[in-house]
Amino acid sequence: MAAARTNEASTVQLLLRRARYHGRQDILGMSALMHAVERRAREAAHLLLPHEAALHNAFGETAFDMARRCCVDLGE
């Protein structure tokens, strides 16, 4: 999740290839994609989008809900 928050796209790509990255959520249900959206880390968000778009956090929000709230364009 740290790589997504800091927009380290090459690290996100590497972790996605190794299938150890996507689908994990923290204690609040936040996925790496949600953290990327919250930090406006667009490159990381676009890499994670196909893998984590359907996940919901503890408040019932998806990454798209968060993007609308944070004014981030995910290219819906």
Secondary structure as UniProt FT lines:
FT   HELIX           2..5
FT   TURN            6..7
FT   HELIX           9..17
FT   TURN            18..19
FT   TURN            22..23
FT   TURN            27..28
FT   HELIX           32..38
FT   TURN            39..40
FT   HELIX           42..52
FT   TURN            53..54
FT   TURN            58..59
FT   HELIX           63..70
//
